[in-house]
Structures are given as structure tokens and as C-alpha cells.
């Protein structure tokens, strides 16, 4: 007898243009990029602020960087680290490294010395390419402690025409810097622009990137994303979101993150369409560039959409081109999607994925509305994408399958799943069970094959013996018109074991007391669930990808409680 998951009830919800299975990639990502260069050499590959760079220009600069790597002896399997914001140079480095068969190591530009050192040492990177400001403030002191032998620096305004930088507020603090112990990226490009480096053969099975996990369950681990993993999910995006020659991608997710890597860079290069970049996320600049370049598709964290909704000028701006909006990386309260739809007549489609699944594993079909689970109130993360096998397993025993409608841990497998963690065989083995990747997310599937993420296993709160999922409480908080952002954690309590605490930021122009908000929640949920404490913050702490730092809030609260007990 087949299981509920083998029957794949979700296939009935597929759009007519989405097949149950997509063909597996036969080329590497660098091959797909070079195909787009040949097909559309004069098409814009990047719109960076108000300046456009064509596919041919981008490829020429990538060849120049590859020539430099060849001079240094950097080739197949060597690691090239990139430490910058959403700048076009990121793509130059990526494609140049791939031409040499090297592995990209994208790094969070928010890293400080200790974090940067860990990632450079763990990856064994031989080359570091970074923004001048980051080299001066962080990397200069770190490089000597690592295996990095060569450093290339670049400026966020380097690729802009003379005079354009002055009109862009995000670049007001930018100034050109040169260092005796680094090579300038523009010198590399200008001196080697007509050079073609010897290319290494790159297959779909080669490692394309080491994309580091956020470290929410320990030290960050480098997920080995193969070229075929990235290429497959780029094709998923193209097919599922119906992306073609007339589309344009808005780059709101950080490029160092798997969403930016696949949902921005890979899919735009596969289709051969432009990617809009603007150094770092800024709502005002985003609004301006949406009007200028009219992007049609984006995928980003829900905090991007919340920031957009709460910007004072947003109702005066034209956003009608953005018809294909997706959000992933964190649970979405149903009330947020309703508010956004009411305000802009644009529906935010949910998408579910992880670093290890190279972005999408599940998504809401384009043009469809995600259902809400009546029991938990969770907005569905969608249905499995083509070729993605899924099941829900027992939280304590992954060999046991949960029945349809029961909660358990999400287990997935398919051509999008990564090859393992870099230099960490024990961690890799622990992450899989019988060939299935265990996501750590607690989910359920309904009769039609729609999936609902209840929460992360490690985020569950046990108050007086009752299980409380933070997302349940956050969904209720978002229903209050004054609440802008909300994150819920469990904190130690002498009687209840743990109690529910909410961290909340309030919308501009609103005012509410802790007691009023607690009462609002109390009237709408079981007694054991509602928050006993609410702490108001100007803004909730987030990762660079827009996820709320729930673990940081929880750890700080528990440390404060412990100090109080010991006082």
C-alpha cells in the first residue's frame, strides 16, 4: 500500500504548464550563462541603479577576472570567497571563478572579524574579493590568519559612469580606496579585458558554491551546492513563475544567500533577462528602481514586503509591473498577505526552501491563493515543485511516517538537494536519514497535498506542559492594526517552566500599551498560548536576509533570567 506522500495529491493543483517532472540539467551553470551571452549579447544582464551592463560586457569582465585567476594558478576545486553587497562585481567574480572550475564562497557583508575568519578558514579560500570599505574595516586584520593568498578590492560605485554616483543617496558615503597589499578590480578588468583565460571543464556534478548555513543550530556549515542543484532550481523558477524574455528580476534578497544565488542570479542568467541591483536593500531606492526598470518578478523575505507596506510614500508609487511576487525564508502571517493584497492588488505567493535545498522545494502556484490551516492558522507554504519527493516523519523517529494531517518533521529529497556539508562528514550523515534530508521544520499536509509549516523543531515553547508554536502567537499579533513586526520566544519561568514573550515593533503613528496588546491576544487564543510579556522595540533584530533573529532574542532573554536568578 502506497503512502499518502507517494500518491502525490498535490499534482492536481499544478498549473497546466508545469510538468510533474522536469528534465535534469545536462550542463553546468557557467555553460547556461555562456549560452545566454551567445543568445542575447546585447541584452541587459544587470541594471545597477540607473546603469545597465549587457550580457556581453558582463562576460568580458568575467573573462578578465578568470585570466587573473589563471595567472595565480587558481583552478578546479579552489575556493574564491566574495565579501560584498549586491554589486555587479559579485557576478563578475562568480562567472570568472566558474570559468576556471573554482568554487564560489559567498560571505555575509555583515560579518565581523571573528565570523569572517571562521568562514575563510573553514572553506580554505585562496582568493578573497571584497568591497574596499570591508577590507579597511574588517578583512585587512583577518587575511593573515587564513589561507587567503590574494585579495582583490572593489568599490560599490566602480561600474557606474562618471557623475552618476553623486545622484544616488545610497552611495553618498562611498569613496575610492586603494591598498598596497590588494589588487583593484577595475585594474584587473582594464588590463585583461581582451584576454581569454583557459577554461576548465565544469560538469553538472561539480561543486558550484559553498553556501553557509546561518548557524542557528551551531557553527555555520558550508552547504555544497552542485552546478546541477542550482541549474535545476533555476529551471523550477523559470517554469513555475513563467519567466521569459519580457521579464525582469528585482534583486531584493542578498546575493550571498541561497535565495539571491538561485532566485536572482541563476534564474536571470538561465532565462537571459536583466537583474535589478542596488547595492543594499533600501525601500526608497527600491521604489524608484521599480518605476524605472519595471521588474516583473521577485522573491524575498516577508520583512521586505512589510517594509514596503509601511513606507510613507508607497501609495504614490507605481508598482503594477510586479505581478510575480514570492516570499520565503520565514513564516508569513495570513493577515500580512491580505493587507498587501488590499493595498497594492498584488498577492504575495509563498515559497519554501532552505540553503540545503537550493531555494525552492515548495511553492504556491502562480496566480493561486495559499489556503490557511484551520487548526493551526498557518498559511500554506505551497505544494512540492517538480521532482521533489517529500514526506512527514515522526519528530523523534524519522523511520516512522506521519499520517496525512498529522504534524511531524519535513523530509525531502530530489535533484535540488545539496551534496553535503563541506569537510563535515559527521554533520552530513546526521542531516540525512535513509537518503532523505531532514529539514528541522515541523509541518503537516492536508488532503489536497498543500503543506503547512507549523514551526522549527527547536523553536517550540513548552509552557506548563503545553506545546506553543511561536508562529501561532505571531499570527494573532499581526492581526492588530498597530503591530508592524513580531517575534515570539520562550523564556524561563519558575512555575510554568517556560512562558511566552513577544518582541514587537509598532507602526508609525500608532500607540498601544503592553496590557492592551496582551488582552488582544488573550481574547483570541487559548490561555496557555497568549504572551505574558511583551517588549517593544524600535525594530526587531534580523539577519541580512530579513529573518528575525529569534534565537538571539531567546538567548538574550534566557541569559538575563539566569543572571537575575544568580544575583
Secondary structure, 3 states (H helix, E strand, C coil): CCCCCCCCHHHHHCCCCCCCCCCCCCCCHHHHHHHHHHHCCCCEEEEECCEEEEHHHHHHHHHHHHHHHHHCCCCCCCEEEEECCECHHHHHHHHHHHHCCCEEEEECCCCCHHHHHHHHHHHCCCEEEEEHHHHHHCHHHCHHHCCCCEEEEECCCCCCCCCCHHHCHHHCCCCCCCCCCCEEHHHHHHHHCCCCCCCCCCCCCCEEEEEECCCCCCCCCEEEEEHHHHHHHHHHHHHHCCCCCCCCEECCCCCCCHHHHHHHHHHHHHHCCCEEECECCCHHHHHHHHHHHCCCEEEECHHHHHHHHCCCCHHHCCCCCCCEEEECCCCCCHHHHHHHHHHHCCCEEEEEEEHHHCEEEEECCCCCCCCECCCCCCECCEEECCCCEEEEECCCCCCCECCCCCCEEEEEECCCCCCCECCCHHHHHHHEECCEEEEEEEEEECCCCCEEEEEEHHHCEEECCEEECHHHHHHHHHCCCCEEEEEEEEEEECCCEEEEEEEEEECCCCCCCHHHHHHHHHCCCCCCCCCCEEEECCCCCECCCCCECHHHHHHHHHHHHHHHHHC
